[in-house]
């Protein structure tokens, strides 16, 4: 049985060009980047070339990029660090953020290190900008932390609008761009953003590496101490293989971005139209418009009493998809995102997420299997 992978919001397969870029750093360039001999200098050069590539693509200074182990670490560093180092007393965030932000906010509430304000949302999951402005007017020493696109729904926020409000009221702005990095272009000379986070494995790089963009006017102290690596911003021997691979994955993503966006958007549209036409009572969770993240389609299905088995039944038929965040189990239970937007609603939710490696045949087969699972013959 051919298996079809439609869970790219959880992780993506490595691009062959990325694998090729990694190989020299597995076989030949094995020196410690902190060593001063030729082996170490060659390894250090690979890291700094990668940093310059990322900075060039994002229109920022190389020194504003701090490589981390993942997006979660980068989110933690931005939010915890802003409270610890930049005098933040109030954190404004939303109830549908990734746990890498939501759980940090909850920890700050418990310890009373900062007051957390939970932003109201539009019905499709977008930030309520009127409520955001109310909160910004009412408080000083604020960090706003809102993700660019929700990892479960695909609903996107307007970073320019949010950042402009933050600048107007003197607030810092952190955005989790883990789902959108490599899928959209970011010009950090123009966008009013102080902190931005990334994870390579969401755009065909390896797992275990990401970065934090930290604007030079909002410098934090390191969260991990014990060495002078990452320009004194993150102790520990650098993951040179991962860092080089991240930069290559970004380079490839930006090079082919327009072509891949057209291809993937067409796959998403094709699947959405077929599901809504052929499965009675189905609907799109989050923002159904073309403005939503083109790699993610989240569908609500009517209650049939078997919602908890939907993802498993799809997998049995060879289709890899999910019920929401990869940080949750494979069942449909426990999505804080769905609960926040659709409290008490019955039924099943299924997320398909696409990549440049998917085809129309993949989408057609997955839709056919979903119809079979949801509406078995003779029932």
N, C-alpha and C positions, 0 to 999 in steps of 0.2 A: 504494500500500500504506500503510495506516495504521500509524504507528509508536507503540509503547507504551513509556513510560519507567518502568522499575522499578529505577532505580539511585539512589534518593534518599539513600542513605547516603554517596554520593560528592558529590552536590550536589543542590539543589532549585531548582525554577523560582521566579522572583520572584512574590510575591503582588501582585495588582493594587493593593491598598491601600498596599503598600510603595512601589510605583512612584509612586503619587500623592504620597506623603510626600516622595519624593526630588526631584520636579520643581521645586518652588520654589528648592531649593538648587542646581539646575542653571541656572535662568534668572535669578533675582532676588537670591538671597542668596549672592553670590560674593566677599564680602570675606574678607581673611585674618583668622582668629579672633584673631590676636595683635595686630592693629592696634587703636588706641584710638579711631578715628573711628567714625561711626555704622554704616558698612558692616561693619567688623570686629566691633563690639559685637553686631550682629544675628546674625552668624555664630557668635560665641562663645555667644550665648544658645541657639542651636539645639543646640550640643554639650552645654551644661550641662543643658538640659531633657532631652536624651536620657540623660545620666548619671543624672539623678534618676529617670527612668522605670525604668531598669534596676535601680537600687538599691531602688526601691519594690517591684518585682516579686520581688526576691531577699531582701528584708528585711535590707538592710545599709546602711551609710552611703555617700553618693555618692563621698566621697573614697577609698573602698576599691575603686572601679572604675577601671581603667586601660585605655583603648582601645588596641588593637594592630592589626596588619595581618591577623592570623589566629590560629587556635588554636595553630598550631605555634610562632609567636613567643611567645605567652603561656606555653606549656609550657616553652620554652627559658628564658624569663625566670625562671619559678618555680624550676626545678631548678638551673640554673647559679647563679642569684642566691642561693639558699639556701646553697649551698656557699661562695660568695664572701663573702656579707654576714652570714650568721646562724650561722656556726660549725659547719655541718653537716659531719660527718666520715664518716657512713655513710648510704648511700641504699638503701632497700629498695624494689624494684619487681618486676615480673613479666616473664616472657619473652614475653607476648602483648600488651604495651603498644603503642600507636601508635609509629611510628618517631620522632615528635617527642619522645618520652620515652626510648624504648629507645636511640636513637643518642646522646642526651645522656649517658645512663648509661654507655654504652660509651666515650664520649670521656673521661668522668671516670675510668674505669678505666685508660685508656691513660696519662693524665697523672698518675695517682695522687693527684689532688686529693681524692678520696673513695673509700672502699671500698664496692663495690656488692654487695648481697646479692640473689640472684634467688629470689623467693618460690615455694614449691611451689603447685601449683594443684589444685583438685578436678577430677575427670574432665570436668566440663562447662565448665571454665574459670574458675570462681569462685576467689577468693583463699582459700587455706588459712589460716584465722584462727588455728589452733593453732600453725602454723609461724610466722606473723607474731608472735604473742606470744612465742615462743621467741627470735626475733631481737631483738625489742624489749627483752626481759629482758637479753640478752647485750651490748647496745651502747648507748652514749650519743651525744648529738649526732646525732640521726637525722632524716632526711626520708623519709617513706613516700609513694611516688607510685604510685597505682593508679587506673585509669580507672573511671568509673561503669559504662559499658556498652561492651563490646568492639565495635569498628566492623565486624569481619568476622562475628562469631558472634551478636552481640546479647546475650550473657550479661552479666547485671548483678551488680555487687557491692553489698553492704549498706554504704552510706556511714556510717550512724550507728554500726554495729558497729565498722567500721575506725577511724573517728574517735575513738570512745570508748576503744579500745585505745591509740591514739596519745596521747590526753590522759593516760591512766593512767600511761604510761611517759615522759611529757615529750617526745614526738616531734612534729615538724611533719607535717602531712598535706596533700598536694597531690593533687587529682583532676582528670583530664581529663574534662570533661562535654560535649565537642563533639558527641557523638551523642545526648545526652539533653536538652541545653538546648532549651527550646521544646517539649519533649514530656513533661516532668514538672515539677512545682513544687519549688522549693528554698527552704527557710527557713533562711537563714544565721545567724539569731539562735539557732536550735536545733541546727543541724548543726555538729559539731566539726571544721570544715574551715578550713585556713589559706590555701590557694590553690585557685582553681577557674578553669577556662578554657573559652572559648566561641568559636565561629566562626559568623557570621551566615548563611552560605550553606547551613547544614544545616537551617534552619527558615524557608526562603523569604525570606531576606534576600539581599543582594548578596555576591559574593566580594570578598576584600580587606579585610575588617574583622572584628575579634573583640574580646575583652577578657580581661583577667586580673582576677579578684577577689583582692585581697590584704588579708587581715585587718589591721586597724590595729596589732595587736600584733606583726606580722611584716613590717615594712616593708623593702623591698629598695631598692638603688640602681638607677638606670636602666641598662639594657643598651645603649640607643642614646643617645649623647650629642651635644651640639652645639646645644642650645636648651632653653628652659624650658617647652616645651609639656607637656600632660597633667600639670599641677601639678608640674612638674620631674621627672616619672617616665618620660617618653619623648620624646626630641627629634624634631623634624620637624613640618612643617605638617600639621595634622590632616586626615584624610579625612572632612570634614564631611558629605558626601553619604552616605557609607557609615555613619557613626555615627548619623545621624538615621534611616537606613533600618533599622539593626540594632534600635534602640529600638522602631520601629514594628512590625517583624517579631515582636519579643518580646511587645509589647502585644497584637497580634492572636493570637499563639499561645496566650498565657495566657487571653485572652478566650474562645477556642473550644476550649480544651484537652480538656475532658471529651468533647465531641461528637466531636472528631477522633480521640481515643484509641479510642472505641467503634467508629468507622467503620473505622479502620486495623487494629485488632485483628481485626475480623471478616474483613477482606480476607486478612490473614496466615493466620488459621485456615482459611479456605476453600481457600487455595492449598496449605497444608501437607497438609490432609486429602486433597485430590485427588491430589497427587503421591505421597504414601505409599500410597494405595489403588491407583494405576494404574501405577506404575513399580516393578517387582519389585526388591528389594535396596536401595531408597532409604532414607535415614534423615536425621534432623536433626542437624547439627553444633551443638555447644554445648548450652546448656540448652533442652530441649524444652518446659519448663513455661510457664504463662502469666506467670510472673515475669520472663521474658526481655524484652528490648527489643521493643516491639510493632511497630516499623517495619522490623525486619530478620528475614529467614528465610534460613538457610544450609543447603543440602541437599547431602548426599553421595550420589553415584551410583556404581553398580558399575563396575568397570574394563571398558571396551570397546575399549581400545587407541586411542581417538580423543579422549581427555580434553582435549588441548591445543587442539582445534578447537571445543569446545563453545560458548564465548562468542561466537566469530565466527559459528558457524552460527545461533545465536539471533539475532544482529544481522542476518544476511542475511534472516531471517524477520520482521524488524521489531520485535524485542524487545530493549530495552536493559537489560542486567543486568551482573553482574560475577562474577569468580572470587574476589573478596576486596576488599582495600583499593584505593582509587583511587590510592594512591601506588605501586602495582605495575603491571605491564603487564596487558593484557587476557587473558593466558593464565592457566592454573591453576597455573603453576609459581611457586615462590618465596614462598609464604605462610608467613611465620615463625609465624603463629598456628596454622595447621593442622599444621605440622611439630611445634610444641611439644606439642600435645594428642594428635595421632595420628601419631606418628613411624613412617615406613616404610609407611604405609597406601596402597594403590593405589586408583585411581579418580578421579573428577572431583568438584569442589566448585563449587557455583554459589550466588551470593548474589542474592536478590531483596530490594529495599528499597522501601517503600511511602510514599506521602504522602496528604494530604487530597484531592489532585486525582485520585487513582486511583479506579477503579470496579470493580465485580464483573466487568464485561465485560472489563476489562483483565486481571484475574487469570485468568479462564477462558481467554482467548485465549493468555496466556503459558503456562499449564499445558498447553494443547493443543499448542502449538509444542514445548515441552520433550518431551512424549511422542513427538512426531513425530521430533524430532532424536535422541532417545536410543533409540527403538525404531522405526526406519523400516519401512514396510510391506514385507513380503516377506523380511525378514531374520530 
